[in-house]
Amino acid sequence: MLTFLMLIRVPCFPIRNRKVPMCCFRLKCVSIRGLPLMLAGIVVASLATGCDFFSGPTEYEQMKMKDSEFSDLAKSIGGTAEKKGQALGSMQSAGWQINLSGCQINEEVLTEISKLGEKEYVFELNLSNSSITDEQLLKLNENLVGRATFKLNLADTAITDSALDNLNNFHCLIEVNLKRSKVTKDAVKRLRERRKADKDMPDEVQKMPFNVHI
């Protein structure tokens, strides 16, 4: 009797942290005579487990997992990060409210915020009383993290004029808290002047009051 090896899919227990059931495979020696029955069994097993050769998280599920990972990272250092809809005048979108007040801003956190800012909006960024440095803030600026940020809190930090003078990619700021930082009133004046001349700032934001607390 003619026989051949066939790759058979059988149900397995889901792998930890995966929402989609996984499928396992094993080799089985199948005869030509038993092939139709075997194929029917494979189809039934696939339908019963909801499993197919391309099973895996959907694009939406992957996005939600990434959101959860970032929120968990913020929580692990004592902060919070929440993504929700936000309105600024007539402009509405979904974006992040990140609160890292009192947190140690290490390289991992900085990298993950930068990755987040590449594809999503960060509406509120609270770094008050954190370990944020001029160099780190300018890295966030360079990576366009603040392109949609309208509230920036740098109170009780070591941020100086050097960082504020080069904060040129925060195009939607309407409120900045600099209380008890090392920023001077002269630097705030220069920030106001740059804001007025910012051609990348949405017209609606340009017309809004600009509140700087120092």
Protein Blocks (a to p, Z undefined) as FASTA:
>chain_A
ZZddddddddddddehiabdcdddddddddfklmmmmmmmmmmmmmmnopafkbccdfkl
mmmmmmmmmmmmmmmnopacddddddehjbccddddddfehiacdfklmmmmmmmmmmmc
cfbdcfehiabdfklmmmmmmnommmmccbdcfehiabdfklmmmmmkbckbcbdcfehi
abdfklmmmmmmmmmmmmkbcfklmmpccdddZZ
